[in-house]
Amino acid sequence: MEINRSFNLKKKLLKVLRFNFFKLSLSAQIVISIIFGVVLGVILRQYPYLFSSIGVSANSFQHLGNLFIKMIKMIAMPLIFSCIMASVISLCRKASTGKTTILTLLVFVVMTAICISIGALFATFFKPGANAVFDKSSVLEQYSTQQEKLATASKNGQISVATFLFNIVPSNIFVSFTESNFLQIIFFAIIFAVGIAKIDKSGNIYKGVKTLSEVCMQVVQIVMKFAPFGTFGISTWLIATQDTELLKSLGKLVCVDWLSALFTIYVVYSLIVLFILRLNPIHLWKKLFSTQLMAFLTASSAATLPSGMQVAKEKLGMSEEKINFVAPFSAAINSSGGGMYFAIMTLFMAQLFNIDLSNQQYITLFIMCALCDLGVAPVPSGSLIMLGNVFIAVGIPIEALGIAFAIDRILDMARTLLNYTGDIFSAFIVDRLSGTLNIREYNKERKRFIFF
């Protein structure tokens, strides 16, 4: 009896020792990495010089995360360019480009309106700025350098609709690739693909472009092996370095921002899937879980989009044409998270500085949020600069950008989560309404050891 018990114990011990982290699903690997990152981050907050003897600080872990983001961005532009081209050539051959484009733009308009409205409603209902207690002057002073830079850039960077449309056309496509200008790359890819479709009667060029996109997808799969290490580094750095006192003071704003994003994704989008698309939304969120986590932590939808497109094709049953065309297009002009962020931050600042907005100013706010949504990509410094334009339009002091800058990294996580999910979800809607979604593949269950 004792011998059998000892043998069983050894067997269990060997099973534990043989446990292979990399045999878990990507979601499980990322969740475990985040847990370890949080634990290490808490330790480093208490003992910041723990690893100083080997030249490692809390900020060193950010480099681990940034390395992963750089690796994804390295392949993102070639992938998006080749995928857009392959998709447009295929749509041209089927003479359905115009119909898909119109449906896509209609989906973008509706989703942007929904996100801005939800952001405004949540900010109006919860009033995160009404009772905020913190030393505003010290925050503004602490971030004065960044605030002045952002305020100056914002005043000089206001973009009219005409200028925005003019900037879509690239003067040098290589510069567009260097600057990662999604919109210009997509414009050139569409024009170039239409040209190819006109002369490629045999389909040989299309096969070459499609092969290139498949190669890029394989590179994404290789890079994604590094995802657990990247998310570990980012979560460690976030926990170890963020200003917790400021987050406590502005905690209500952070909660409202995150809550509105989560409500939009898991309630509003789920209702759309359930009642309009007539599908089970649980399958959608289970299969997107790992990439949503990555988008949330990295705060980079450009870095997460390639892996999201791969998941959409392999697990959600989406057609290559629709995901390759709609998702990058959405990433370039449909910043749903940005529109919601503009609405929440503007109303927060109005409450903070006791500014009562008139009905006309609310209409102006809605229009500016929608327009600045489009202008985020081409303008240096992104959302914060465009936020300054919204402030100016409704009479919020431009100095409030200092406060926005102070907690931007935390709010950017929810903003990116909504942006990325919106990119995939837009393509999902277009694919379903076009009748090209593989329902059987979408409903297929994939049983893994843990975390889907």
C-alpha positions in Angstrom: 0.0 0.0 0.0 2.8 2.4 1.0 4.7 1.5 -2.2 1.6 2.3 -4.4 1.0 5.6 -2.6 4.7 6.6 -3.1 4.5 5.6 -6.7 1.3 7.7 -7.3 3.0 10.7 -5.6 6.0 10.4 -7.8 3.7 10.1 -10.8 1.9 13.3 -9.9 5.2 15.1 -9.3 6.5 14.1 -12.7 3.3 15.3 -14.3 3.7 18.7 -12.6 7.3 18.9 -13.7 6.4 18.1 -17.3 3.8 20.9 -17.3 4.5 22.9 -20.5 3.5 26.6 -20.3 3.6 26.9 -24.1 1.1 24.1 -24.6 -1.6 26.3 -23.0 -3.8 28.5 -25.2 -2.5 32.0 -25.9 -5.2 33.5 -23.7 -4.0 31.4 -20.8 -0.3 32.3 -21.4 -1.2 36.0 -21.4 -3.4 35.8 -18.3 -0.6 33.9 -16.4 2.0 36.4 -17.6 -0.2 39.3 -16.4 -0.6 37.8 -13.0 3.1 37.3 -12.6 3.6 40.8 -13.9 1.2 42.3 -11.4 2.9 40.4 -8.5 6.4 41.6 -9.6 5.1 45.1 -10.1 3.7 45.3 -6.5 7.1 44.0 -5.2 9.0 46.6 -7.3 6.8 49.4 -5.9 7.9 48.4 -2.4 11.5 47.6 -3.3 12.4 49.7 -6.3 16.1 48.8 -6.1 15.6 45.1 -5.8 17.3 44.4 -9.1 19.6 47.4 -9.2 22.7 45.2 -8.7 22.2 43.8 -12.2 21.2 47.2 -13.7 17.4 46.4 -13.9 14.8 48.9 -12.8 11.0 49.0 -13.1 11.3 51.0 -16.3 13.4 48.2 -17.8 10.4 46.0 -18.0 8.7 48.6 -20.3 11.4 47.8 -22.9 10.3 44.2 -22.9 6.8 45.3 -23.8 8.0 47.9 -26.3 10.1 45.2 -28.0 7.0 43.1 -28.6 5.0 46.1 -29.9 7.9 46.9 -32.3 8.0 43.4 -33.6 4.3 43.5 -34.4 4.5 46.9 -35.9 7.4 45.7 -38.0 5.1 43.4 -39.9 1.8 45.4 -39.5 2.3 47.7 -42.5 3.4 45.0 -45.1 0.5 42.8 -43.8 -2.2 45.5 -44.1 -0.9 46.7 -47.5 -0.9 43.1 -49.0 -4.2 42.2 -47.4 -6.0 45.3 -48.6 -4.6 44.7 -52.1 -5.6 41.0 -52.2 -9.1 41.9 -50.9 -9.7 44.7 -53.3 -8.5 42.7 -56.3 -10.8 39.9 -55.3 -13.8 42.2 -54.8 -13.1 43.8 -58.2 -13.1 40.4 -59.9 -16.5 39.8 -58.3 -17.7 43.4 -59.0 -18.7 43.9 -55.4 -16.2 46.6 -54.3 -18.7 49.5 -54.3 -21.4 47.6 -52.3 -18.9 46.5 -49.7 -17.4 50.1 -49.4 -20.9 51.7 -48.9 -21.9 49.1 -46.3 -18.6 49.5 -44.5 -18.9 53.3 -44.3 -22.5 53.0 -43.1 -21.3 50.7 -40.3 -18.6 53.1 -39.3 -21.0 56.0 -39.0 -23.5 54.1 -36.9 -20.7 52.7 -34.6 -19.1 56.1 -34.1 -22.5 57.7 -33.3 -23.2 54.9 -30.7 -19.8 55.2 -29.0 -19.9 59.0 -28.7 -23.5 58.9 -27.4 -22.6 56.2 -24.8 -19.6 58.2 -23.7 -21.6 61.4 -23.3 -24.4 59.6 -21.5 -22.1 57.9 -19.0 -20.2 61.1 -18.3 -23.5 63.0 -17.8 -25.0 60.4 -15.6 -22.1 59.6 -13.3 -20.6 63.1 -13.4 -16.9 62.0 -12.7 -15.7 65.6 -12.5 -18.4 67.0 -10.2 -16.8 66.0 -6.9 -13.2 65.4 -7.9 -10.9 66.5 -5.1 -7.2 67.0 -6.0 -4.8 69.9 -6.4 -5.4 70.9 -10.0 -2.6 73.5 -10.0 0.0 70.9 -8.9 -1.0 68.5 -11.6 -0.8 71.2 -14.2 2.5 72.4 -12.9 3.9 68.8 -12.8 3.0 68.2 -16.4 3.6 71.8 -17.6 6.2 70.9 -20.2 4.0 68.3 -21.9 0.9 70.5 -21.5 2.6 73.5 -23.2 3.8 71.2 -26.0 0.4 69.6 -26.5 -1.4 72.9 -26.3 0.8 74.5 -28.9 0.6 71.5 -31.2 -3.2 71.4 -30.8 -3.6 75.1 -31.7 -1.3 74.6 -34.8 -2.7 71.2 -35.7 -6.4 71.8 -36.2 -7.5 70.1 -39.3 -10.4 71.1 -41.5 -12.4 68.5 -43.4 -10.9 69.7 -46.7 -7.4 69.4 -45.3 -8.1 65.9 -43.9 -9.4 64.7 -47.3 -6.4 66.3 -49.0 -4.0 64.5 -46.6 -5.4 61.1 -47.6 -3.5 61.2 -50.9 0.2 60.4 -50.3 2.9 62.4 -52.1 5.4 59.7 -51.3 4.2 56.2 -50.4 7.6 55.3 -48.8 7.2 58.2 -46.4 3.7 57.0 -45.6 5.2 53.5 -44.7 7.9 55.1 -42.6 5.4 57.2 -40.7 2.9 54.3 -40.4 0.1 56.5 -42.0 -2.7 53.9 -42.3 -5.0 56.1 -44.3 -2.5 57.0 -47.0 -1.3 53.4 -47.2 -4.8 52.1 -47.6 -5.6 54.7 -50.3 -2.6 53.7 -52.3 -3.3 50.0 -51.8 -6.8 50.4 -53.1 -5.8 52.4 -56.2 -2.9 50.1 -56.9 -5.1 47.0 -56.5 -7.8 48.4 -58.9 -5.0 49.0 -61.4 -3.8 45.4 -61.0 -7.4 44.1 -61.3 -7.7 45.9 -64.7 -4.8 44.1 -66.3 -4.5 40.8 -64.3 -6.8 38.7 -66.5 -4.9 35.4 -65.7 -4.9 36.0 -62.0 -1.2 35.4 -61.6 -0.5 38.8 -59.9 -3.4 38.2 -57.5 -1.9 34.9 -56.5 1.4 36.6 -55.8 -0.2 39.3 -53.7 -2.3 36.7 -51.8 0.8 34.6 -51.2 2.6 37.7 -49.8 -0.3 38.3 -47.3 -0.2 34.7 -46.2 3.6 35.0 -45.6 3.0 38.1 -43.5 0.4 36.1 -41.5 2.9 33.4 -40.8 5.4 36.1 -39.5 2.6 37.3 -37.2 2.2 33.8 -35.8 5.9 33.6 -35.1 5.9 37.1 -33.4 2.9 36.1 -31.3 5.0 33.5 -29.5 6.6 36.5 -27.7 3.2 37.9 -26.6 3.3 36.5 -23.0 6.7 38.1 -22.4 5.6 41.4 -23.8 2.4 41.5 -21.7 4.5 40.4 -18.6 6.8 43.4 -19.2 4.0 45.9 -19.7 2.0 44.8 -16.7 5.0 44.8 -14.4 6.0 48.4 -15.6 2.4 49.7 -15.2 1.9 48.4 -11.7 5.4 49.5 -10.6 5.5 53.0 -12.0 2.0 54.5 -12.3 1.1 57.4 -10.0 -1.4 55.7 -7.7 -2.3 58.8 -5.7 -3.3 60.6 -8.9 -5.3 57.6 -10.0 -7.1 57.6 -6.6 -8.0 61.2 -7.1 -9.2 60.7 -10.6 -10.5 57.2 -10.0 -14.1 58.0 -10.8 -13.0 59.3 -14.3 -11.0 56.1 -14.9 -13.9 53.9 -13.8 -16.4 55.8 -16.0 -14.1 55.6 -19.0 -13.4 51.9 -18.6 -17.0 51.1 -17.7 -18.4 52.9 -20.8 -15.9 51.0 -23.0 -16.8 47.6 -21.5 -20.6 48.4 -21.6 -20.3 49.2 -25.3 -18.4 46.1 -26.2 -20.0 43.4 -24.0 -23.6 44.8 -23.8 -24.3 47.0 -26.8 -22.2 45.0 -29.3 -23.6 41.7 -27.9 -27.1 42.9 -28.4 -26.3 43.8 -32.0 -24.9 40.3 -32.6 -27.8 38.7 -30.9 -30.8 40.6 -32.3 -29.5 42.0 -35.7 -26.9 39.4 -36.8 -28.8 36.5 -35.1 -25.7 34.9 -33.7 -24.5 33.9 -30.2 -22.1 36.7 -29.0 -20.3 34.4 -26.5 -18.4 32.7 -29.3 -17.2 36.1 -30.5 -15.8 37.3 -27.2 -14.3 33.9 -26.3 -12.3 33.8 -29.5 -11.2 37.4 -29.3 -10.3 37.3 -25.6 -6.5 36.9 -26.0 -6.2 39.7 -28.6 -8.4 42.0 -26.6 -6.2 41.5 -23.5 -3.2 42.3 -25.7 -4.8 45.5 -27.1 -5.8 46.6 -23.5 -2.2 46.2 -22.2 -0.2 47.4 -25.1 -2.5 50.4 -25.8 -1.7 49.9 -29.5 -4.4 48.8 -31.9 -1.9 48.9 -34.8 0.2 46.3 -32.9 -2.8 44.1 -32.1 -4.7 44.3 -35.4 -2.6 41.7 -37.4 -3.2 39.0 -34.8 -6.9 40.0 -34.6 -7.2 39.6 -38.3 -5.7 36.1 -38.1 -8.1 35.1 -35.3 -11.0 36.4 -37.4 -10.1 34.2 -40.3 -9.1 31.1 -38.4 -11.6 31.0 -35.5 -14.5 33.4 -36.4 -15.1 32.1 -39.9 -14.8 35.5 -41.5 -14.0 35.7 -45.2 -10.5 36.9 -46.1 -12.0 39.6 -48.4 -14.0 41.3 -45.7 -11.6 41.1 -42.8 -8.6 42.2 -45.0 -10.5 45.2 -46.4 -12.7 46.4 -43.5 -10.5 46.0 -40.5 -7.5 48.1 -41.7 -9.9 50.6 -43.2 -11.6 50.8 -39.8 -8.3 51.2 -38.0 -7.5 54.2 -40.2 -10.8 56.2 -40.0 -13.1 54.6 -37.4 -11.6 55.4 -34.0 -14.7 54.5 -31.9 -12.7 54.5 -28.7 -11.3 58.0 -29.6 -14.8 59.5 -30.1 -16.0 58.1 -26.7 -12.8 59.4 -25.0 -13.3 62.9 -26.5 -16.9 63.0 -25.2 -16.0 61.7 -21.7 -12.9 63.9 -21.2 -14.7 67.1 -22.4 -17.7 66.6 -20.2 -15.4 65.7 -17.2 -13.4 68.9 -17.7 -16.7 70.9 -18.0 -17.8 69.5 -14.7 -14.4 70.0 -13.1 -14.3 73.7 -14.0 -18.0 74.2 -13.4 -18.8 75.0 -17.0 -22.5 74.5 -18.0 -22.7 73.5 -21.7 -25.7 74.7 -23.7 -27.7 72.5 -26.1 -25.8 74.1 -29.0 -22.5 73.3 -27.3 -23.6 69.6 -26.9 -24.3 69.5 -30.7 -20.9 71.0 -31.4 -19.3 68.5 -29.0 -20.9 65.6 -30.9 -19.9 66.9 -34.3 -16.3 67.7 -33.1 -15.9 64.3 -31.6 -16.9 62.7 -34.9 -14.6 64.9 -37.0 -11.7 64.6 -34.6 -12.2 60.9 -34.7 -11.2 61.0 -38.4 -8.3 63.3 -37.7 -6.5 61.3 -35.0 -4.3 59.2 -37.4 -2.6 61.9 -39.5 -1.8 64.3 -36.6 1.3 63.9 -34.5 0.7 63.2 -30.8 -2.7 61.6 -31.6 -5.7 61.8 -29.4 -4.4 64.4 -27.0 -3.9 66.9 -29.7 -7.3 66.4 -31.2 -8.8 66.6 -27.7 -7.4 70.1 -27.5 -9.5 70.9 -30.6 -12.7 69.7 -28.9 -11.9 71.7 -25.8 -11.5 74.9 -27.9 -14.7 74.3 -29.8 -16.8 74.0 -26.6 -15.0 76.6 -24.4 -12.9 74.3 -22.1 -9.6 75.9 -21.0 -6.8 74.4 -23.1 -4.7 74.1 -19.9 -6.9 71.2 -19.0 -4.8 69.1 -21.4 -2.2 68.9 -18.6 -4.7 66.9 -16.5 -5.6 64.7 -19.5 -1.9 64.0 -20.2 -1.4 63.0 -16.5 -3.6 59.9 -16.8 -3.6 59.4 -20.6 -1.7 56.0 -20.4 -4.4 54.5 -18.2 -7.3 55.8 -20.2 -5.6 54.8 -23.4 -5.9 51.2 -22.5 -9.7 51.3 -22.6 -9.7 53.5 -25.7 -7.5 51.0 -27.6 -9.6 48.1 -26.4 -12.7 49.7 -27.9 -10.8 50.8 -31.1 -9.4 47.4 -31.7 -12.7 45.6 -30.9 -14.5 48.0 -33.2 -12.1 47.3 -36.1 -12.8 43.5 -35.9 -16.5 44.0 -35.1 -17.0 46.3 -38.1 -15.6 43.7 -40.4 -17.7 41.0 -38.6 -20.9 43.0 -39.2 -20.1 43.6 -42.9 -19.2 40.0 -43.4 -22.4 38.8 -41.8 -24.7 41.2 -43.6 -22.9 40.3 -46.9 -23.7 36.7 -46.3 -20.1 35.5 -46.5 -19.5 34.6 -42.8 -18.9 30.9 -42.3 -21.5 30.2 -39.6 -20.4 26.7 -39.0 -16.8 27.8 -38.2 -18.1 30.7 -36.0 -20.1 28.3 -33.9 -17.4 25.7 -33.6 -16.2 25.1 -30.0 -12.4 24.8 -29.4 -11.8 23.0 -26.1 -8.5 23.9 -24.6 -7.0 23.3 -21.1 -7.8 26.7 -19.7 -9.0 30.1 -20.7 -10.7 29.1 -24.0 
